[in-house]
Amino acid sequence: MIAYDHVAWKRHEWRRGDRWYSLEVRQDLFGTWVVIAAWGGLRSRIKGQKEWRCGSKKEAEEIASNLRKHRSERGYEEESLRCVATPEN
């Protein structure tokens, strides 16, 4: 049985001018922790995405923390910090 930690799934979004960037920390179908970064232009169809498969939740959080710091250093303003999924009650 795969154990999902929905509470730890996070999504972050940034904007700078006409550019956007998003970052997700979550588990895939098999329970592996992944970090997904996506970016693009608000006025163009040009986009990109990169995915890191991690050996642990801690590793995924470290990668995400480094990416968040890099976005801040590049002048992006974070728009939201929210949980993607919530646990069932």
Stockholm file with secondary structure:
# STOCKHOLM 1.0

chainA/1-89         MIAYDHVAWKRHEWRRGDRWYSLEVRQDLFGTWVVIAAWGGLRSRIKGQKEWRCGSKKEAEEIASNLRKHRSERGYEEESLRCVATPEN
#=GR chainA/1-89 SS CCCCCGGGCEEEEEEETTEEEEEEEEECTTSCEEEEEEEEETTSSCEEEEEEEESSHHHHHHHHHHHHHHHHHTTCEEEEEEESCCCCC
#=GC SS_cons        CCCCCGGGCEEEEEEETTEEEEEEEEECTTSCEEEEEEEEETTSSCEEEEEEEESSHHHHHHHHHHHHHHHHHTTCEEEEEEESCCCCC
//
